[in-house]
Amino acid sequence: MTSFNVSVPAIEKLLDHLASGVGAVGGPWIAEWRAKKEAQAALIAAEGEAERLRILTEARTESLRAYALAQTQARALLGSPGSTVQGEIDVSDMITARIRFQEEKRQRNIRAVAEQAAYELGDKQVEDREPDHDWTARFFSDVQDVSSEEMQLLWSRVLAGEVERPGRTSVRTLGILKNIDKETANLFARLCSLCISIRLGSDNLVDARVPSLGKDAAHNALKNFGLAFGVLNVLNEHGLIISDYNSWRDYRMCIGLQVGSPSSQIVRIPFQFQGAAWIFEPVGARSNTSQFRVSGVTLSQAGMELSRVVEPIADEKYARALQAFFASQSLRMTSFS
């Protein structure tokens, strides 16, 4: 029997994840996001100031209506205003107000992440699969206390990634992300920007590391590039890199693998560096079949999962040092299309 994968708009699957994690209250947020997006598109196409003003007015009205509905549903989750807990004493208005403030703040945090995830997904199509309810419960429980815009962006990308490819980020990795602050996130972004990595397929990351350029990262070989020993310790304590700062992997596949008879073509698997694909070309008498160990700081499994949501920052200084190191090994970094 043949099975078929059904594709649906990614926004619809995002709504399923919101329904699983926070209930019906998430629907109006996406409705408001859609209203804003459609209004922006209409504004571009509209002719004349009067028409633009009319569209803006309608969009604002729709946004306010959706926001009011979301607020009403959010308050319903907290219980009726003015209600008390019976016991030896009643809960004071001050305690009730504090609880309401905290829960409304959490709702705003979740909403901000959900809306940003919607922007990340845009008009994509995804496979129609049931959300992992244990995953969504953990995700929204953790993200409700994330108020930093920079951290909310990371969480929104994790959510968008889960909608696109369920299981992309494990529950264990969510626990690690929960304990990362902005400073550590910036250090991790720095690390990811210097990484080279090998992917098999579009989403199967099998290795990601920062080459230590023939030296030992545990002895500050990468200090001049913002990855001093103390920085590596912080990343290791958060479970983002493995404890051996000078582990190695054979990157021979990026030089070439000979398949079949001696006359067969050499097959190269490209590696990624700063958002581009590269291969190694042997120079001089360098063999394309000999082992090539690349040592350096290696991302943990959680680090590799989270590296997918980090935007690499170009670093010309390290790029030149990396190319020079490979040249010393009789290998030329060549851009690969």
Stockholm file with secondary structure:
# STOCKHOLM 1.0

chainA/1-337         MTSFNVSVPAIEKLLDHLASGVGAVGGPWIAEWRAKKEAQAALIAAEGEAERLRILTEARTESLRAYALAQTQARALLGSPGSTVQGEIDVSDMITARIRFQEEKRQRNIRAVAEQAAYELGDKQVEDREPDHDWTARFFSDVQDVSSEEMQLLWSRVLAGEVERPGRTSVRTLGILKNIDKETANLFARLCSLCISIRLGSDNLVDARVPSLGKDAAHNALKNFGLAFGVLNVLNEHGLIISDYNSWRDYRMCIGLQVGSPSSQIVRIPFQFQGAAWIFEPVGARSNTSQFRVSGVTLSQAGMELSRVVEPIADEKYARALQAFFASQSLRMTSFS
#=GR chainA/1-337 SS CCCCCCEEEHHHHHHHHHHHHHGGGHHHHHHHHHHHHHHHHHHHHCCSHHHHHHHHHHHHHHHHHHHHHHHHHHHHHHCCTTCCCCSSSCCCHHHHHHHHHHHHHHHHHHHHHHHHHHHHHTTCEEECCCCCHHHHHHHHHHHTTCCCHHHHHHHHHHHHHHHHSTTSSCHHHHHHHHTCCHHHHHHHHHHHHTCEEEESSSSCEEEEEEECTTSCGGGTTTGGGTCCHHHHHHHHHTTSBCSCTTEEEECGGGTCEECSSTTSCEECCCEEETTEEEEEEECTTCCSSSCCEEEEEEBCHHHHHHHTTSCCCCCHHHHHHHHHHHHHTTEEEEECC
#=GC SS_cons         CCCCCCEEEHHHHHHHHHHHHHGGGHHHHHHHHHHHHHHHHHHHHCCSHHHHHHHHHHHHHHHHHHHHHHHHHHHHHHCCTTCCCCSSSCCCHHHHHHHHHHHHHHHHHHHHHHHHHHHHHTTCEEECCCCCHHHHHHHHHHHTTCCCHHHHHHHHHHHHHHHHSTTSSCHHHHHHHHTCCHHHHHHHHHHHHTCEEEESSSSCEEEEEEECTTSCGGGTTTGGGTCCHHHHHHHHHTTSBCSCTTEEEECGGGTCEECSSTTSCEECCCEEETTEEEEEEECTTCCSSSCCEEEEEEBCHHHHHHHTTSCCCCCHHHHHHHHHHHHHTTEEEEECC
//
